[in-house]
Amino acid sequence: MRIGRKVFSNGFKLFDLLLMVVSFAVSTLPQYHRVGRFGLAEFFELRVKLGNLILFVSFLAIWHILFSVFGLYASKRLVGRRTEIWDIVRATTMGTVVVAVFGLAFRIWVVNRIFLALFWVLTTTSVVLSRVVIREALAYARRHGRNTRNMLVIGTNSRALELVQRIQGKPELGYRILGFADEEWNGLEEFKRQGFSLVSNLDMLPSYVRRNIVDEVVLALPIRSFHGYASQIASACEQQGIIVRFLPNIFDLKDARQRSDEFDGDALISHESTITDFWGLTIKRAIDIVVSLLAILAVSPVMLLTALAVKLTSPGPIFFVQKRLGLNKRMFQIYKFRTMVVDAEQRLKEIEHQNEANGPVFKIKRDPRITLVGAFLRKTSIDELPQLFNVLKGEMSLVGPRPLQVRDYELFETYCQDWQRKRFSVRPGITCLWQIMGRSSTTFEKWMELDLQYIRTWSLWLDLEILAKTVPAVLKGSGAA
């Protein structure tokens, strides 16, 4: 079995190199066509030169190292498709940068912007497609009892049961649950009623793993209470060559992300309460700049007509400028088209008793301060378009928790718990989960929960999904104030 797995792994690596070579060759064709030497003959004639051959072999080695560093040859059984695709994109992007450096350093005439763009697209697409095909083939085999792994779960608490239920709900992972190991305790009655049973107690566990085929062990014991048992189990598994995994939420934190790092040979489990992905945040900011700039150019006629409509139908300024709390509670000026009468802030006290929203925010369905044009602008969210300038300036993002008014924040002490302040750890946005799940009709508690859910589960894919769903939500005007 291990020999077959090694052959498959080596074949996998060679296939990746083949995809890179083919992509490289195809990417050179436009360059040969441009100089009137279109054909593969010239390409192969160029490559047989000793210097070029050494250079190309060196690049093959670097390409292989990059794929290994970005974890493309590690087991992806428990890794989601999106994560694997993102790893591929990072690896091929870095590989393309290396090609560019080689091209400049050694003056390779075929390596130009067109070549690099085509090479990146071809390598990324081909590797992603190959991984998708392999993933689907493995999922099919695992559903039919092939390529499976035997898993033993240590512990019978609610987290252990939840883990097993999730694994059993995904047969494409190819895990066969052997059973549970634990000591007798009162909660076992409920455990047994759900159809589970103990295969061993903790004292007999080393003997059990010696006598049975166990590929992986999951430690779901309370580490502080069972540290001695956990150490013995880990040692017994190490002797048998069994993979040991453990559920690391030792502190029972509400919303922290868990991430593993390695430092000087030691594994470190990090509990991150905010978004710390440097490259992800860098790409997010780049998307904000490009999209906001293009959007400003695209909707400038709409903004011009809106400005005229506001000015002609209501006395006062075109824009409503207000202090809001942004990243890390830093104040900034938010821009909106004015949708209310000029003295709306002063008149708030007169109608504050009509507030229909819970929490520190103020909302009523028929706000008498809203102008006729303002009602339309709010319904269509056109009043939010000037916030594209806030995004361009870096005060806001396209996607993120909505920035709170200073007045609303001052009431935070009364209505909010400390953990809800985490929403200030990210840049506020024009749209977020609240926008696609009810908008103004969402309760304050639900609004806060959705903001924290966004922070906890953030990814570039989530941002793109929210942006895609925002458009139909705005067009339908669902939940708009």
C-alpha positions in Angstrom: 0.0 0.0 0.0 2.8 2.4 1.0 4.7 1.6 -2.2 1.6 2.3 -4.3 1.1 5.5 -2.5 4.7 6.6 -3.1 4.4 5.8 -6.8 1.2 7.8 -7.0 2.8 10.7 -5.2 5.9 10.8 -7.4 3.7 10.5 -10.5 1.7 13.4 -9.2 4.8 15.6 -8.9 6.0 14.6 -12.4 2.6 15.4 -13.8 2.8 18.9 -12.2 6.2 19.5 -13.8 4.8 18.3 -17.2 1.9 20.8 -16.9 4.4 23.5 -16.3 6.6 22.5 -19.2 3.6 22.4 -21.6 2.4 25.7 -20.3 5.9 27.2 -20.8 6.1 25.9 -24.3 2.6 27.1 -25.3 3.3 30.5 -23.8 6.4 30.9 -26.1 4.4 30.4 -29.3 3.0 33.9 -29.6 6.6 35.2 -29.3 7.8 33.0 -32.2 4.8 34.0 -34.2 5.5 37.7 -33.7 9.0 37.4 -35.1 7.9 35.1 -38.0 9.4 31.9 -36.6 6.2 30.2 -35.6 6.7 26.5 -34.7 7.9 24.1 -32.1 11.1 23.2 -34.0 12.7 26.5 -33.1 11.6 26.1 -29.5 13.3 22.8 -29.1 16.3 24.0 -30.9 16.6 26.8 -28.4 16.2 24.5 -25.4 19.0 22.1 -26.3 21.7 24.7 -25.7 23.6 23.7 -22.6 23.1 27.0 -20.8 19.4 27.1 -21.4 19.1 23.4 -20.4 20.8 24.1 -17.1 18.6 27.1 -16.6 15.4 25.2 -17.3 16.4 22.3 -15.1 17.1 24.8 -12.3 13.7 26.3 -12.8 12.0 22.8 -12.7 13.7 22.3 -9.3 12.5 25.7 -8.0 9.0 25.0 -9.3 8.9 21.7 -7.4 10.2 23.3 -4.2 7.5 26.1 -4.5 4.7 23.5 -4.8 6.1 21.7 -1.8 6.5 24.8 0.3 2.9 25.9 -0.4 1.7 22.5 0.7 0.4 21.2 -2.6 1.9 17.7 -1.9 0.5 17.4 1.7 -2.6 15.4 2.3 -5.7 17.4 1.4 -8.2 15.0 2.8 -9.4 17.4 5.5 -8.7 20.6 3.4 -11.5 22.3 1.5 -11.4 22.9 -2.2 -11.2 26.7 -1.8 -8.1 26.5 0.4 -6.4 24.1 -2.1 -7.2 26.4 -5.0 -5.8 29.4 -3.1 -2.6 27.5 -2.3 -2.3 26.7 -6.1 -2.8 30.4 -7.0 -0.1 31.5 -4.5 2.3 28.8 -5.8 1.9 29.5 -9.5 2.0 33.3 -8.9 5.3 33.0 -7.1 6.5 30.6 -9.8 5.6 33.2 -12.4 7.6 35.8 -10.5 10.6 33.5 -10.5 10.2 33.1 -14.3 10.2 36.9 -14.7 13.3 37.2 -12.5 15.1 34.5 -14.6 14.0 36.3 -17.8 15.4 39.6 -16.7 18.6 38.2 -15.2 19.5 36.0 -18.2 17.9 38.2 -20.9 15.5 35.5 -22.2 13.8 37.2 -25.1 10.6 35.2 -25.0 9.9 36.2 -21.5 7.8 39.4 -21.7 4.5 40.6 -20.3 2.4 38.6 -22.7 4.4 35.4 -22.0 4.1 35.9 -18.2 0.4 36.5 -18.3 -0.3 33.5 -20.6 2.1 31.3 -18.5 0.3 32.2 -15.3 -3.1 31.6 -16.7 -2.2 28.3 -18.2 -0.3 26.9 -15.2 -2.9 28.0 -12.7 -5.8 26.7 -14.8 -4.2 23.4 -15.7 -3.1 22.6 -12.1 -6.5 23.6 -10.6 -8.3 21.4 -13.1 -6.0 18.5 -12.5 -6.5 18.9 -8.7 -10.3 19.1 -9.2 -10.3 15.9 -11.3 -8.1 14.1 -8.8 -10.2 15.3 -5.9 -13.4 14.1 -7.5 -11.9 10.7 -8.4 -10.7 10.2 -4.8 -14.1 11.2 -3.5 -15.8 8.7 -5.8 -13.4 5.9 -4.7 -13.8 6.8 -1.0 -17.6 6.7 -1.2 -17.2 3.2 -2.6 -14.9 2.0 0.2 -11.5 2.6 -1.4 -8.7 4.8 -0.1 -10.2 4.9 3.4 -8.6 5.5 6.8 -9.5 4.1 10.2 -10.1 6.8 12.8 -10.4 6.3 16.6 -11.9 9.1 18.7 -10.7 9.6 22.3 -13.4 11.2 24.4 -17.2 11.2 24.4 -18.1 14.8 25.0 -20.3 16.9 22.8 -17.4 18.2 20.7 -16.3 14.6 19.9 -19.9 13.6 18.9 -20.2 16.7 16.7 -16.9 16.0 15.0 -17.9 12.4 14.2 -21.3 13.4 12.9 -19.7 15.9 10.6 -17.2 13.4 9.3 -19.9 10.8 8.8 -21.9 13.4 6.8 -19.0 13.6 4.4 -18.2 10.1 3.0 -16.0 11.7 0.4 -13.4 12.2 3.1 -13.0 8.4 3.3 -12.9 8.0 7.1 -14.1 4.9 8.8 -14.9 5.6 12.5 -13.8 2.6 14.5 -15.4 3.9 17.7 -14.7 5.8 20.9 -12.4 5.4 23.8 -13.2 6.9 27.2 -13.9 6.2 30.9 -17.4 5.4 32.2 -19.3 8.6 33.2 -22.9 9.8 33.5 -23.1 11.3 30.0 -22.6 7.9 28.4 -26.3 7.1 28.5 -27.1 9.8 26.0 -24.0 8.8 24.0 -25.2 5.2 23.7 -28.8 6.3 22.9 -27.4 7.9 19.7 -26.0 4.6 18.6 -22.4 5.0 19.6 -20.4 2.6 21.8 -17.0 2.4 23.5 -14.3 0.2 22.0 -11.8 0.7 24.9 -11.3 2.5 28.1 -8.3 4.9 28.4 -6.1 2.4 30.4 -6.5 -0.3 27.7 -6.0 2.1 24.7 -2.3 1.3 24.1 -3.2 -2.4 23.8 -6.1 -1.6 21.5 -4.0 0.4 19.0 -1.4 -2.4 19.0 -4.1 -5.1 18.2 -6.1 -3.1 15.6 -5.6 -1.2 12.4 -5.7 2.4 13.4 -4.6 5.1 11.0 -5.5 8.2 12.9 -6.5 9.1 16.5 -8.4 12.2 17.5 -8.0 13.5 21.0 -11.2 15.2 22.2 -10.5 14.9 25.9 -10.3 17.9 28.2 -6.5 18.3 28.1 -6.2 20.0 31.5 -8.1 17.2 33.3 -6.7 14.3 31.3 -3.1 15.5 30.6 -1.5 12.3 31.9 -3.8 10.0 29.7 -3.3 12.3 26.7 0.5 12.1 27.0 0.4 8.2 27.2 -2.0 8.0 24.3 0.2 10.3 22.1 3.3 8.3 23.0 1.6 4.9 22.2 0.4 6.3 18.8 3.9 7.7 18.1 5.4 4.2 18.6 2.8 2.7 16.2 3.3 5.4 13.5 -0.3 6.6 14.0 -1.3 10.2 13.2 -2.6 12.0 16.3 -5.0 15.0 16.0 -6.6 17.0 18.8 -9.3 19.5 19.1 -7.4 22.5 20.4 -10.1 24.9 21.7 -8.7 24.7 25.2 -10.0 28.1 26.3 -13.5 27.7 24.9 -13.2 31.1 23.1 -16.4 32.3 21.4 -15.2 33.6 18.0 -11.4 33.1 17.8 -9.9 31.5 14.7 -7.5 28.7 15.3 -4.3 28.4 13.3 -1.2 26.2 13.7 2.3 27.5 13.2 5.7 25.9 13.7 8.6 27.7 15.5 12.0 26.1 15.8 10.5 22.6 15.7 7.6 23.4 18.1 4.0 23.5 17.1 2.1 26.6 18.2 -1.7 26.9 18.2 -2.8 30.5 17.7 -6.2 31.8 18.7 -6.7 34.8 16.4 -9.6 37.1 17.2 -9.3 39.1 14.1 -8.2 38.8 10.4 -4.4 38.5 10.1 -3.9 37.1 6.6 -1.4 39.6 5.2 -1.6 38.6 1.6 -5.4 38.2 1.8 -5.8 41.7 3.2 -3.3 43.1 0.7 -5.3 41.6 -2.2 -8.5 42.8 -0.6 -7.2 46.4 -0.5 -6.0 46.1 -4.1 -9.5 45.0 -5.1 -11.0 47.9 -3.1 -8.8 50.4 -5.0 -9.4 49.0 -8.5 -13.1 48.3 -8.1 -13.9 51.6 -6.4 -12.0 53.6 -9.0 -13.7 51.8 -11.9 -17.1 52.1 -10.1 -16.7 55.9 -9.6 -16.0 56.3 -13.4 -18.9 54.0 -14.3 -21.6 55.6 -12.1 -20.4 59.2 -12.4 -23.4 60.1 -14.6 -25.7 58.6 -12.0 -24.0 60.6 -9.2 -24.2 63.8 -11.3 -28.0 63.4 -11.9 -28.5 62.5 -8.2 -26.6 65.6 -7.1 -28.8 67.8 -9.4 -32.0 66.0 -8.1 -31.0 66.6 -4.4 -30.1 70.3 -5.0 -33.2 71.1 -7.0 -35.7 69.4 -4.7 -34.5 70.3 -1.3 -32.6 73.3 0.1 -29.2 72.5 1.6 -26.0 70.8 0.7 -25.8 67.9 -1.8 -23.8 65.6 0.4 -24.4 64.5 4.0 -21.1 64.3 5.8 -21.0 62.6 9.2 -18.4 61.3 11.7 -18.3 57.5 11.9 -16.1 55.0 13.8 -13.8 53.0 11.5 -10.9 50.6 12.0 -9.9 50.4 15.6 -12.6 53.0 16.5 -10.7 55.8 14.6 -13.2 58.5 13.4 -13.5 59.5 9.8 -16.0 61.5 7.7 -18.4 59.3 5.8 -20.0 60.7 2.5 -23.6 60.1 1.4 -26.1 61.9 -0.7 -28.3 63.9 1.5 -31.7 62.2 1.9 -33.1 64.2 4.8 -34.0 67.8 5.6 -31.1 70.0 6.6 -31.9 70.1 10.4 -32.5 66.3 10.6 -29.9 65.9 13.4 -31.6 68.5 15.5 -35.0 67.1 15.0 -33.9 63.6 16.0 -34.8 64.3 19.7 -38.4 65.1 18.7 -39.0 61.6 17.2 -36.5 59.5 19.2 -39.4 58.0 21.2 -40.7 56.4 18.0 -37.6 54.3 17.5 -38.6 50.9 16.1 -35.1 49.3 16.4 -33.7 47.7 19.4 -30.1 48.4 20.6 -28.3 51.7 20.2 -29.4 52.4 16.6 -32.3 54.6 15.5 -34.6 53.5 12.7 -38.3 54.0 11.9 -40.1 53.0 8.7 -41.7 56.4 8.0 -39.1 58.9 9.1 -40.7 62.4 8.6 -37.2 63.9 8.0 -36.6 62.0 4.8 -37.3 64.0 1.6 -39.2 62.7 -1.4 -36.1 62.2 -3.5 -34.3 60.8 -0.4 -36.8 58.0 0.0 -36.0 56.8 -3.6 -32.3 57.2 -3.0 -32.5 55.1 0.2 -34.7 52.4 -1.5 -32.2 52.0 -4.3 -29.1 52.6 -2.1 -27.9 55.3 -4.5 -27.3 57.5 -1.5 -24.4 55.2 -0.6 -22.5 55.7 -3.9 -20.3 58.6 -2.5 -18.8 56.1 0.0 -16.8 54.7 -3.0 -14.5 57.7 -2.3 -14.2 56.6 1.4 -13.1 53.2 0.0 -10.6 54.8 -2.4 -9.2 56.8 0.5 -8.7 53.6 2.6 -11.2 54.7 5.3 -13.7 51.9 4.3 -13.7 48.7 2.3 -16.2 47.4 -0.3 -17.2 44.6 2.2 -17.1 44.9 6.0 -19.2 45.8 9.0 -21.2 49.0 8.6 -19.5 52.0 10.4 -21.4 53.1 13.5 -22.4 56.7 14.2 -20.7 58.4 17.1 -24.1 58.6 18.8 -24.8 54.9 18.4 -21.3 54.1 19.8 -21.9 56.2 22.9 -24.9 53.9 23.6 -22.8 50.8 23.1 -21.9 50.7 26.8 -25.6 50.1 27.6 -26.6 47.6 24.9 -23.4 45.7 24.0 -21.1 43.1 25.4 -17.4 43.4 25.2 -17.0 40.6 22.5 -19.2 42.7 20.2 -16.5 45.4 20.1 -14.5 43.0 17.8 -16.4 44.5 14.9 -14.0 47.5 15.1 -11.0 45.3 14.4 -11.6 45.3 10.7 -12.2 48.1 8.2 -15.9 49.1 7.9 -17.6 48.4 4.5 -20.3 49.6 2.2 -21.9 46.1 2.3 -21.7 43.0 4.5 -23.8 40.0 5.5 -26.5 42.3 6.9 -27.0 43.8 3.5 -27.9 40.4 1.9 -29.9 39.2 4.9 -32.5 41.8 5.6 -30.7 45.1 5.7 -32.6 47.6 7.9 -35.2 45.0 8.9 -32.4 43.0 10.7 -32.4 43.3 14.6 -29.4 44.9 16.3 -28.4 41.6 17.9 -28.6 39.8 14.6 -26.6 42.6 13.0 -23.8 42.2 15.5 -23.9 38.4 15.1 -23.6 38.7 11.3 -20.6 41.1 11.7 -18.8 38.7 14.0 -19.6 35.8 11.7 -18.1 37.8 8.8 -14.9 38.4 10.8 -14.7 34.8 12.0 -15.2 33.2 8.5 -13.6 35.9 6.4 -12.0 35.0 3.1 -11.7 36.7 -0.3 -14.2 34.2 -1.6 -16.7 35.4 1.0 -16.2 39.0 0.0 -16.8 38.1 -3.7 -19.9 36.1 -2.6 -21.3 39.0 -0.6 -20.7 41.5 -3.5 -22.4 39.2 -5.9 -25.5 38.8 -3.6 -25.6 42.5 -2.8 -26.7 43.6 -6.3 -29.9 41.6 -6.4 -30.6 42.5 -2.7 -30.4 46.2 -3.7 -32.4 45.8 -6.9 -35.2 44.2 -4.9 -34.9 46.9 -2.2 -35.5 44.2 0.5 -35.3 45.6 4.0 -34.2 49.1 2.8 -35.0 51.9 5.2 
